[in-house]
Amino acid sequence: MRLHKTCLTLMLATALSLTVIEPAHAYIDMGTGSLIFQMLVAGLVGAGFTIKMYWHALKERVNRMLGRSATAPNAHVPGSESISHTSGDNHTTGSGDGGGSSDD
């Protein structure tokens, strides 16, 4: 009972002190707004980057929850592309001499 009375007294004192607040003659520094803006932008960019990194796994999980097939037959799997370079191949357009224009 004593704890209940103490809590009630503290809540009443807090409520009373919040109702008699006098105006504070203070200001918010101009840098505060830019700091808040910077934090919001950083949070949005971080969330976007996180979603981008885990998009494939997130997409598969949502598809499994909805009962759809996990991957399409011609879906791109990262790291599956093969790079085949043979010596002497020059993949440039132009006159066949490396793409440069010289008057030799």
N, C-alpha and C positions, 0 to 999 in steps of 0.2 A: 504494500500500500504506500509505503514511504517513497519507493522508486517511482511509482505512478504519479505521486504528487510532485516530485522533483522534476520529472519530465514535463508535466503539465505547466509548471512554473517557468521552466526554460523556454518552452514553446510560446507561452504568453509574453514573456519578456522579449523574445526575438520578434514576434509579430508587432509588439508595441514599438520597438526600436526602429522597425522598418517603416512604420507609418509616420514617424516624426523626423524624417531625414531632411536636413537643411541643404540648400543648394551648395555644391562645392564649387569654389571659384578656381577651377582647374581647366586644363585643355588636353586634347588628344594631339600628340605630336603628328606632324604631317607624314612622317615615316611610318606611322602605325598603319595607315590605310594601305600603303604600298606593301607592307609586310603581310598584311592579311590577304591582299590580292595575290601576292607571290605564293603564299601557302595554299590558296585555293587552286591556282594554276598548277603548282607542283603536284598537288593531290590528284587533279584530273589527269595530268600527263602520266603520273605513276600508275593510276588505275587503268588508263588506256594501254600502257605498255604491258602491264600484267595481263590484261585480257588478251592482248596480241600474242604474248608468249604462250599462254595456255589455251588459245582458241581451239586448236584441234582437239585437245582432250575435253574441253568444255562442250564442244559440238557433239563429240561422240557420246558423252554422258547424257546430254539432252535427247539425242536421238534414241539412245537405249531406253530412257524413261518414257519416251513417246512411242516406242515399239517400232521404230523405223530401222532400216538396215544401217549398219555402222558406217560403211564407206561405200561410195559409188564405185562402179567398176573401173572407171578411168580417173579416179581421184589421184591427185598429185601427192606423192609421199616425199617429204623432205629428205634430201640426201640420196635419192634414187636416180638422179640424173647422171648420165655417164658422159665424161668429157673425153673425146678421142681426138688427140692432136697427133698428126704424123709429121715427120720432119719434111720440110719443104712446102707444106701446105700454107698458103697465104690466103686468109679469108677476108680479103679486101676487094673492093670493087674498083674498077678503073682499068688501066692499060695492062695490068698483069705484071708490072715491074715493082710491085710493093706499094702501089697507090700514090707514089710521089710523082711529081711532074718535073722532069729534068730535061734539058735540051742537049743531051750527050750525043 
